[in-house]
């Protein structure tokens, strides 16, 4: 008995405490010493430090541990009992038994296969997260650079409009302009200041989102190298990607693995309806000092339960996963088609916005020359410059919308938003 207890304790895992941190544990920030980061460096850092990826990796660790647990054999059962006689002339009786649940081995292969599929599901979920993080990091990099450029342009225009407003106020004192024109110039200047404030807020939000994705300390500033201009996904790449989308996209493959896992759990539940069988051997002594050896068999009669409840649950769950996969597959193709249509519309709007901005920019240049020659009044010039500012902001927002849709489309079809090449599953 002592030997059996020693053998049981020999395989035990000891407790190791792990206290929670008292403060955020930021990774070593090598980016803080880097003059500037390219878009490739931003994507690589996001893949290394993204909180979403780290959470997916922990989920994979849990699935791996569960696979290990489901692969272990069930332990045997050791029993011991004793009786103390109350009369003289008798010896203490005892009974020692060793038994094993044979029925636990019946559904073990199905449970092991289910655990393996569950781990594959989490591995594919990790790959899907990496796809999303890589393209999202690219989009945030481009967005931050775009907002920084636009913010600089608006700052220059605000300075110019402030000077115009001050000159208009002086001209009003001299009665060279009417009060209405001076007020319009003041309103245009205040509108530009408000636009600048809105842009700064958007830039701060985009910067915070990028810091969170890269797991950098809040409030730190990252200098980014302007990435190459984004381009549309070629039609042939889009068609080829859609042809085998269900066999390539990790989230769809993860659903397939999840369905395979549930199918094995349903199979294990079916095997669990058979009677539970325990087989063992016994060795004992009665109070008359007579030793006996025996063989025990214990069978559970499936009269009232028979594991029918678990079978019904696992079967319904498998049906739900089947329907979910079919719906997700349909949604994937529908989303790609919808994004393609929206991109076509946004591109048309963007072309019109670029054309309008170019026309206004040419008009402003001519107006400034005319104002310098005394052929145009200052209020008219200020109005044209305000219109150009608003058009430039509208064009930038449209361009950012196009970028966001392109990144989402690239993620859905599994290609890089940078060069439209198929995304590597392992991102090595």
Buried (B, 14 or more C-beta within 10 A) or exposed (E): EEEEEEEEEEEEEEEEEEEEEEEEEEEEBEBEEEEEBBBBBBBBBBBEBBEBBEEBEEBBEEBBEBBEEBEEEEEEEBEEEEBEEEEEEBEEBBBBBBBBBBBBEBBBEBBBBBBBBBBBBBBBBBBBBBBBBBBBBBBBBBBBBBBBEBBEBBBEBBEBBEEBBEBBEEBBEEEEBEEEBBEBBBEBBEBBBEBBEEBBEBBEEBBEBBBBBBBBEEEEEBEBBBBEEBEBBEEEBBEBBBEEBBEBBBBBBBBBBBBBBBBBBBBBBBBBBBEBBBBBEBEBBBBEEEEEEEEEEEEEEBEEEBBEEBBEEBBEBBEEBBEEBEEBBEEBEEBBEEBBEBBEEBBEBBEEBBEBBEEBBEBBEEBBEBBEEEEBBBBEBBBBBBBBBBBBBBBBBBBBBBBBBBBBBBBBBBBBBBEBEEBEBEBE
